[in-house]
Amino acid sequence: MASVTDVLVVGGGIGGLVAAWEFARAGRAVTVLEAAPVLGGKLRPGGEVGFDRGAESFATRTTGVVDLIADVGLDLTVVAPEPAPAHLVDLDSSGALRRLPLPRRTILGLPADPAAFDVAAIVGADGVARALLEPSAPPTGTEPSLYELATQRFGAAVADRLVQPLCLSVHSRSARDVRLSAVHPALWRAFTRSGSLTAAVAALAPDATAGAAVRGIVGGVWRLANELSRVLADLGVTLRSGAAVDRVEGHRVVLGTDPLPAETVVLATGPEAARSLLGLPPARPIAVVENVTARLRAPELDTHPVGTGVIVAPDVPTRAKALTHVSAKWAWAAERLTPGEHLVRLSARDAAHPPTGAPQIAAEIAALTGVPVASAAIRELTSTHWPDALGGPDADVLAACRQHGIVAVGAAASGTGLAAVIPHARAAARAVLDHSAEPLSAPTLEVSA
């Protein structure tokens, strides 16, 4: 029978790597098993420039990322995005496309000041008049969906024109399918204390351009996983990529025909992978994310006509739910391009029908930015398919892990986003090291892309 190791980590994404570091620095013998050919999960580079194919920023609502960088001593430089505002692309009353800056003081599209000019430009005078009644709205009672909450408190214009587009673009889920307490617990708590959603947003929303409450890393966020992997190797951690685990069974994992026992098993995957490894039925629908990044020569984009990018309203006839002007958002990316070149990432609205090919990509960029782009301008295209990309925390996974003594980290345990995954993984590992019997509560889901 195989000898018992100290810690087996199933999943080499950022959650698994962080947990592995906590155990390794405490002197435990650690092995990380990753099914993919490379470590890092959804933190991966792409193209000649080395842009982020997955997460290209992290939310600043927790200090988890910067704390990790400092504690590990990683040679990484954290930077703020360029200050140009992101935009909303929607349809005006005549059905024509319009591009408007996203309001400054909002959270998930919920406004701190419904009468602000940038809110009024999107929801209209009638929408403002209705939203101003929010403080006197009756108590909400049982929490409804985010969409229903926005409609009850602020009216349909705010729900349809701000909340729904942002939720679909940031979370890849309809606002009808999420609750505020899940995607932003602090705002829900502030609302339940004050009784006014306007007041709660005003207390928490920064006075900054939309999308400013994030940070990036010079050279790409993917470098976080890359540099952490180097540190783990130096600490003697066994890092095995291309090692697809078949099952996780309490204090052992099954890899092919080999049962590998361990004192501690850490499950660090997305929700669907975790369900499969634990023998749970799959959830439906399975979240899939598809994006494509184009490097193109288009001097007309030098003026950054939509700032750092756009959120796309659901009724706009396009295959994209969002566009990120990467080289307008991050100075380091622009510095790696030749004059007149740009990096633009399109996030597919429907993963089954993403924008493909230079002619279609060029047409999408032109429609969303208002700048003519010829297909011949496209110099490089990089498509990325992320299955099991969203969702969590998964109550079934957490219950099964508690029952069998498995440590759950990663998106299945904490929800998506570096600001959630990293502090949760560190806390989970430290709880084991401290022999803590206290159950871990999952932190909030990421709310900034």
Residue pairs with C-beta under 8 A, 6 or more apart in sequence:
1 259
1 261
2 258
2 259
2 260
2 261
3 261
4 261
4 262
4 263
5 29
5 30
5 31
5 260
5 261
5 262
5 263
6 23
6 28
6 29
6 30
6 262
6 263
6 264
7 20
7 23
7 28
7 29
7 30
7 31
7 262
7 263
7 264
7 265
7 266
8 30
8 31
8 33
8 253
8 260
8 262
8 264
8 265
8 266
9 16
9 19
9 20
9 23
9 30
9 31
9 32
9 33
9 266
9 268
10 16
10 33
10 245
10 248
10 253
10 265
10 266
10 267
10 268
10 269
10 277
11 32
11 33
11 34
11 41
11 266
11 267
11 268
11 269
11 273
11 410
12 32
12 33
12 34
12 36
12 39
12 40
12 41
12 229
12 239
12 241
12 268
13 34
13 39
13 40
13 41
13 42
13 43
13 225
13 268
13 269
13 410
14 40
14 41
14 43
14 224
14 225
14 228
14 418
14 421
14 422
14 425
15 41
15 268
15 409
15 410
15 411
15 413
15 414
15 421
15 422
15 424
15 425
16 32
16 34
16 41
16 266
16 268
16 269
16 409
16 410
16 425
17 32
17 39
17 40
17 225
17 228
17 229
17 232
18 68
18 228
18 409
18 421
18 422
18 425
18 426
18 429
19 266
19 268
19 407
19 409
19 425
19 426
19 428
19 429
20 30
20 32
20 232
20 237
20 266
21 72
21 228
21 231
21 232
21 235
22 425
22 426
22 429
22 430
22 433
23 30
23 264
23 266
23 429
23 432
23 433
24 30
24 232
24 235
24 236
24 237
25 235
26 433
28 264
28 433
29 236
30 232
30 237
30 238
31 237
31 238
31 240
31 260
31 262
32 39
32 232
32 237
32 238
32 239
32 240
33 240
33 243
33 245
33 253
33 255
34 239
34 240
34 241
34 242
34 243
35 242
35 243
35 244
35 245
36 241
36 242
37 241
37 242
38 44
38 241
39 225
39 229
39 239
39 241
40 222
40 225
40 226
40 229
41 54
41 225
42 53
42 54
42 55
42 386
42 389
43 52
43 54
43 55
43 221
43 222
43 224
43 225
43 226
44 52
44 53
44 54
44 222
44 384
45 51
45 52
45 53
45 220
45 222
46 52
46 53
46 293
46 382
46 384
47 293
47 295
47 343
47 380
47 382
48 295
48 380
49 295
49 333
49 336
49 337
49 343
50 219
50 220
50 222
50 336
51 220
51 293
51 326
51 333
51 343
51 345
51 382
52 220
52 221
52 222
53 222
53 291
53 293
53 382
53 384
54 221
54 222
54 384
54 386
55 221
55 417
55 418
56 216
56 220
56 221
56 324
56 326
56 329
56 330
56 345
57 81
57 214
57 215
57 216
57 221
57 448
57 449
58 65
58 214
58 215
58 216
58 221
58 417
58 418
58 419
58 446
58 448
59 213
59 214
59 417
59 418
59 419
59 446
59 447
59 448
60 213
60 214
60 215
60 419
61 186
61 213
61 419
61 444
61 447
61 448
62 419
62 420
62 423
62 443
64 418
64 419
64 420
64 422
64 423
64 426
65 78
65 215
65 224
65 418
65 419
65 422
66 78
66 215
67 423
68 74
68 224
68 228
68 422
68 426
69 76
69 78
69 224
72 228
72 231
73 231
74 224
74 227
74 228
74 231
75 227
76 217
76 218
76 223
76 224
76 227
77 217
77 218
78 215
78 216
78 217
79 215
79 216
79 217
79 218
79 330
79 331
79 332
80 212
80 215
80 216
81 211
81 212
81 214
81 215
81 216
81 308
81 329
81 330
82 308
82 328
82 329
82 330
82 331
83 209
83 212
84 209
84 304
84 307
84 308
84 328
85 101
85 102
85 104
85 209
85 210
85 211
85 307
85 308
86 101
86 102
86 209
86 210
86 211
86 306
86 307
86 308
86 309
86 310
86 311
87 99
87 100
87 101
87 102
87 306
87 307
87 309
87 310
87 311
88 99
88 100
88 101
88 102
88 122
88 161
88 162
88 165
88 310
88 311
88 312
88 313
89 97
89 98
89 99
89 306
89 310
89 311
89 312
89 313
89 316
89 368
90 97
90 98
90 100
90 122
90 161
90 165
90 312
90 313
90 315
90 316
91 97
91 98
91 313
91 315
91 316
92 98
97 316
97 367
97 370
99 305
99 306
99 310
99 368
99 369
99 370
100 118
100 121
100 122
101 118
101 209
101 210
101 307
102 118
102 210
102 211
102 311
103 111
103 116
103 118
103 119
103 122
103 162
103 210
104 116
104 118
104 207
104 208
104 209
104 210
105 111
105 112
105 113
105 116
105 201
105 202
105 205
105 206
105 207
106 112
106 119
106 162
106 201
106 205
106 210
107 184
107 187
107 201
107 204
107 205
107 447
108 146
108 163
108 166
108 167
108 170
108 180
108 183
108 184
108 187
108 447
109 150
109 158
109 162
109 163
109 164
109 165
109 166
109 167
110 150
110 154
110 158
110 162
110 163
110 187
110 197
110 201
111 119
111 131
111 154
111 158
111 162
111 198
111 201
112 198
112 201
112 202
112 205
113 119
113 198
113 202
114 123
114 127
114 128
114 131
114 132
114 134
114 154
114 158
114 198
115 128
115 132
119 128
119 131
119 158
119 162
120 127
120 128
122 161
122 162
123 131
123 157
123 158
123 161
123 162
124 157
126 157
127 155
127 156
127 157
127 158
127 161
130 154
130 155
130 156
130 157
130 158
131 154
131 155
131 157
131 158
133 155
134 153
134 154
134 196
134 197
134 198
135 196
135 198
135 199
137 152
137 153
139 195
140 149
140 152
140 153
140 191
143 149
143 179
143 180
143 181
143 188
144 152
144 179
145 175
145 176
145 177
145 178
145 179
146 163
146 167
146 175
146 176
146 178
146 179
146 180
146 183
147 159
147 163
147 164
147 167
147 174
147 175
147 176
148 176
149 179
149 180
149 197
150 158
150 159
150 162
150 163
150 175
151 158
151 159
153 197
153 198
154 197
159 175
161 313
163 175
164 174
164 175
164 313
164 314
165 311
165 312
165 313
165 314
166 311
167 173
167 174
167 175
167 178
167 183
168 174
168 175
168 314
168 321
168 349
169 311
169 312
169 321
169 322
169 347
169 449
170 311
170 447
170 448
170 449
171 178
171 183
171 390
171 445
171 447
172 287
172 289
172 321
172 389
172 390
173 287
173 390
179 188
180 187
180 188
180 191
181 188
182 415
182 444
182 445
183 444
183 445
183 447
184 444
184 445
184 447
185 444
186 204
186 444
187 200
187 201
187 204
190 199
190 200
190 203
190 204
191 197
191 200
193 200
194 200
194 203
206 212
206 213
209 307
211 308
211 309
211 448
213 448
214 448
214 449
216 329
216 330
217 223
217 224
218 332
219 332
221 418
224 418
229 239
232 239
233 239
243 255
244 255
245 253
245 254
245 255
245 277
246 254
246 255
246 256
246 277
247 253
247 254
247 277
247 278
247 279
248 254
248 265
248 267
248 277
248 278
248 406
249 259
249 404
250 265
250 404
250 405
250 406
251 261
251 262
251 263
251 264
251 265
251 405
252 259
252 260
252 261
252 262
252 265
253 259
253 260
253 262
253 265
254 260
264 407
264 432
265 405
265 406
265 407
266 406
266 407
266 408
266 409
266 428
266 429
267 274
267 277
267 278
267 397
267 401
267 406
267 407
267 408
267 409
267 410
267 412
267 413
268 409
268 410
268 425
269 277
269 388
269 410
269 411
269 412
270 388
270 389
270 391
270 392
270 410
270 411
270 412
271 283
271 388
271 391
271 392
271 394
271 397
271 411
271 412
272 282
272 283
272 286
272 387
272 388
272 391
273 388
273 412
274 280
274 394
274 397
274 408
274 410
274 412
275 281
275 282
275 283
275 394
275 396
275 397
275 412
276 282
278 397
278 400
278 401
278 406
280 396
280 397
280 400
283 391
283 394
283 396
286 387
286 388
287 388
287 389
287 390
287 391
288 351
288 385
288 386
288 387
288 388
288 389
289 347
289 348
289 351
289 385
289 386
289 389
289 390
290 347
290 348
290 351
290 354
290 383
290 384
290 385
290 386
291 345
291 346
291 347
291 348
291 354
291 383
291 384
291 386
292 345
292 346
292 348
292 354
292 355
292 356
292 361
292 381
292 382
292 383
292 384
293 326
293 343
293 344
293 345
293 346
293 381
293 382
293 384
294 343
294 344
294 345
294 346
294 361
294 362
294 365
294 378
294 380
294 381
295 337
295 341
295 342
295 343
295 378
295 379
295 380
295 381
296 341
296 342
296 344
296 362
296 365
296 373
296 377
296 378
296 379
297 338
297 340
297 341
297 342
297 377
297 379
298 340
298 341
298 342
298 365
298 371
298 373
298 377
299 339
299 340
300 371
300 372
300 373
301 325
301 328
301 342
301 344
301 369
301 371
301 373
302 340
304 325
304 328
305 369
305 370
305 371
306 323
306 325
306 368
306 369
306 370
307 325
307 328
308 324
308 325
308 328
308 329
309 322
309 323
309 324
309 325
309 328
309 329
310 322
310 323
310 368
310 369
311 321
311 322
312 318
312 320
312 321
312 322
312 323
312 349
312 368
318 349
318 364
318 367
318 368
319 346
319 348
319 349
319 350
319 353
319 354
319 355
319 360
319 364
320 346
320 347
320 348
320 349
320 355
320 364
320 368
321 347
321 348
321 349
322 346
322 347
322 449
323 344
323 345
323 346
323 347
323 364
323 365
323 368
323 369
324 344
324 345
324 347
325 342
325 343
325 344
325 369
326 333
326 342
326 343
326 344
326 345
327 333
327 334
327 337
327 341
327 342
327 343
327 344
328 334
328 342
333 343
337 343
341 379
344 365
346 354
346 355
346 361
346 364
346 365
348 354
348 355
351 385
354 383
355 361
355 364
356 383
358 375
358 376
358 378
358 381
359 375
361 375
361 378
361 381
362 373
362 374
362 375
362 377
362 378
363 373
363 375
365 371
365 373
366 372
366 373
389 416
390 411
390 416
391 411
391 412
391 415
391 416
392 410
392 411
392 412
392 413
392 414
392 415
392 416
392 442
392 445
393 412
393 413
393 414
393 415
393 442
394 412
394 413
397 408
397 412
397 413
398 408
398 412
398 413
398 442
400 406
401 407
401 408
401 413
402 439
407 428
407 429
407 432
408 428
409 421
409 424
409 425
409 428
409 429
410 421
410 425
411 421
413 424
413 428
413 440
413 442
414 420
414 421
414 424
414 425
414 442
414 443
415 421
415 442
415 443
415 444
415 445
415 446
416 445
416 446
417 445
417 446
417 447
417 448
418 446
419 443
419 446
420 442
420 443
420 444
420 445
420 446
423 443
424 440
424 442
424 443
427 440
428 440
430 436
431 438
431 440
